[in-house]
């Protein structure tokens, strides 16, 4: 079977997000509608933190497999963006500030014993995928970032509007990602569109992206089940 053109392949990848990204999850829709309780919001922040602290771990696995120095130099910035460095607060610290804004302590966030089993299973599966799979598929799985900028903008606006009890400086993580993500997305697309040259490679990349969508969806399933209000 012939390979898709770059334009066709990118359109195919984007169509996956339109149907499967977690902005469609009922918990996320309730968040943006302003109907989450404080307990539900805290439950989401706490369990999503397990995902946040594992992002630089999965990026480190990918870094070791990238074939070229220039790409490794660009990719390492993703780790720095989350882990930070001396004098430069990273995304993990910014998420801790969000946790504190919703009433969680640093100790509670780092207490892995309180992570929901479903959230842990989803995140660990994602890290394991990026450790085991070829670099191209691992990179493709991160293309959920294609669908995130609009959601991040909405999240800042909707949280400020619907949840005034959350201090506005707790939302700095989302503001920072609005400026970081365009560079990340550019590099992701460049890697995947340039190196997925056969239909087999393109199909594998699409499956990787679908898997990542399932990871994010499963994380919200776990939170919804544990904290969501019964109907």
C-alpha positions in Angstrom: 0.0 0.0 0.0 1.3 3.4 -1.0 2.4 5.9 1.7 0.3 8.9 2.5 1.7 12.3 1.3 3.0 14.4 4.2 -0.2 16.5 4.0 -2.5 13.5 4.0 -0.6 11.9 6.8 -0.7 15.0 9.0 -4.4 15.3 8.3 -4.8 11.6 9.4 -2.9 12.3 12.6 -5.0 15.4 13.4 -8.2 13.5 12.8 -7.3 11.0 15.6 -7.4 13.9 18.1 -10.7 15.2 16.9 -12.2 11.8 17.8 -10.1 10.5 20.7 -8.4 13.2 22.6 -9.4 13.6 26.2 -11.0 17.0 25.7 -14.1 14.9 24.9 -14.0 13.0 28.2 -17.1 13.7 30.4 -14.8 14.6 33.3 -13.0 17.2 31.2 -16.3 18.6 29.9 -17.6 18.9 33.4 -14.4 20.7 34.5 -14.8 23.3 31.8 -18.5 23.7 32.5 -17.7 24.5 36.1 -19.4 21.6 37.7 -16.5 19.9 39.5 -16.5 19.8 43.3 -13.4 20.9 45.1 -12.7 17.2 45.9 -13.0 16.3 42.2 -10.6 19.0 41.2 -8.1 18.1 43.8 -8.4 14.4 42.8 -7.6 15.3 39.2 -4.6 17.6 40.1 -3.2 14.9 42.4 -3.4 12.1 39.9 -2.4 14.1 36.9 0.8 15.0 38.9 1.9 11.4 38.5 1.7 11.9 34.8 3.6 15.2 35.0 6.5 13.8 37.0 6.9 11.0 34.5 7.0 13.2 31.4 10.7 13.9 31.7 11.3 10.2 32.3 9.6 9.1 29.1 11.4 11.9 27.3 14.7 10.7 28.6 14.0 7.3 27.2 13.2 8.8 23.8 16.4 11.0 24.0 18.6 8.0 24.2 17.2 6.6 21.0 17.0 9.7 18.7 19.4 9.1 15.8 21.0 12.6 15.4 22.8 15.1 17.7 20.8 18.1 16.5 17.5 16.4 17.4 18.8 15.3 20.7 19.8 18.9 21.4 16.3 20.0 20.7 14.6 17.2 22.5 16.5 17.7 25.8 14.8 21.1 26.2 11.6 19.1 26.8 13.2 17.5 29.9 14.4 20.9 31.1 11.0 22.4 30.6 9.5 19.9 33.0 12.4 19.2 35.5 13.7 22.8 35.5 17.2 23.7 36.5 18.9 26.0 39.0 17.3 29.4 38.8 14.7 28.2 36.3 11.5 26.7 37.7 10.2 23.8 35.6 6.8 22.5 34.9 6.8 20.0 37.8 7.3 22.9 40.2 4.6 24.9 38.5 2.2 21.9 38.9 3.1 21.7 42.6 1.9 25.3 42.8 -1.4 24.3 41.2 -1.6 21.5 43.8 -1.0 24.0 46.6 -3.6 26.3 45.1 -6.3 23.5 45.3 -5.3 22.6 48.9 -2.7 19.8 48.4 0.7 19.8 50.0 4.0 18.9 48.3 4.2 15.8 50.4 0.7 14.7 49.3 1.6 15.1 45.7 4.8 13.1 46.0 3.2 10.3 48.0 3.0 7.6 45.3 0.9 5.4 47.6 -2.1 7.7 47.0 -2.0 7.5 43.2 -5.1 5.8 41.9 -4.3 2.3 40.5 -5.9 3.1 37.2 -3.9 6.4 36.8 -0.7 4.6 37.8 -1.4 1.8 35.3 -2.1 4.2 32.4 1.0 6.4 33.1 3.3 3.4 33.6 2.1 1.9 30.4 3.0 5.1 28.6 6.5 5.3 30.0 7.0 1.6 29.2 5.8 2.1 25.7 8.4 4.9 25.1 11.1 2.7 26.7 10.4 -0.3 24.5 9.2 1.0 21.1 11.2 2.4 18.3 12.0 6.1 18.6 9.7 7.1 15.8 6.6 5.5 17.4 7.6 6.9 20.8 7.8 10.4 19.3 4.5 10.0 17.4 2.8 9.1 20.7 3.6 12.6 22.0 1.7 14.2 19.1 -1.3 14.6 21.4 0.4 18.0 21.9 -1.2 18.9 18.6 -4.5 19.0 20.3 -3.5 20.7 23.5 -3.0 24.4 22.9 -6.7 25.2 22.4 -7.6 23.2 25.5 -4.9 24.9 27.6 -6.3 28.4 26.6 -9.8 27.3 27.5 -8.6 25.8 30.8 -7.0 29.0 32.0 -10.2 31.0 31.1 -12.7 28.5 32.4 -10.9 27.8 35.7 -10.6 31.4 36.5 -14.3 31.9 35.7 -15.8 28.8 37.4 -13.3 28.1 40.2 -12.4 31.5 41.8 -11.2 29.6 44.9 -8.1 28.6 42.9 -5.5 31.3 43.1 -4.6 32.6 39.6 -0.8 32.0 40.1 -1.7 28.3 40.4 -2.4 28.3 36.7 1.1 29.3 35.7 1.8 25.7 34.4 -0.8 26.2 31.7 0.4 29.7 30.8 4.0 28.4 30.4 2.9 25.5 28.1 1.2 27.9 25.8 4.7 29.3 24.9 6.6 26.1 25.1 4.3 23.9 23.0 4.6 25.5 19.6 8.3 24.6 19.5 7.6 21.1 20.8 4.9 20.6 18.2 7.1 21.9 15.4 9.8 19.4 16.3 7.4 16.5 16.7 5.8 17.0 13.3 9.2 17.5 11.7 10.4 14.2 13.1 7.3 12.1 12.3 6.5 13.6 8.9 10.2 13.4 7.7 10.9 9.9 9.0 7.6 8.0 8.6 8.1 7.4 4.9 6.4 4.1 4.3 2.7 3.2 4.9 3.8 0.7 7.5 5.7 3.3 9.5 2.8 5.8 9.1 0.3 3.2 10.4 2.5 2.4 13.3 2.8 6.1 14.2 -1.0 6.5 14.0 -1.5 3.5 16.3 1.0 5.1 18.7 -0.9 8.3 18.8 -4.2 6.4 19.4 -2.5 4.6 22.3 -1.5 7.9 23.9 -5.0 9.2 23.5 -6.2 6.0 25.3 -3.6 6.7 28.1 -5.0 10.2 28.7 -8.6 8.9 28.5 -7.9 6.1 31.0 -6.3 8.5 33.5 -9.5 10.5 33.5 -11.6 7.3 33.7 -9.8 6.5 36.9 -10.3 10.0 38.4 -14.0 10.0 37.3 -14.6 6.6 38.9 -12.9 7.5 42.2 -14.0 11.1 42.7 -16.9 11.7 40.3 -20.4 12.3 41.7 -22.8 9.4 41.4 -25.6 9.9 39.0 
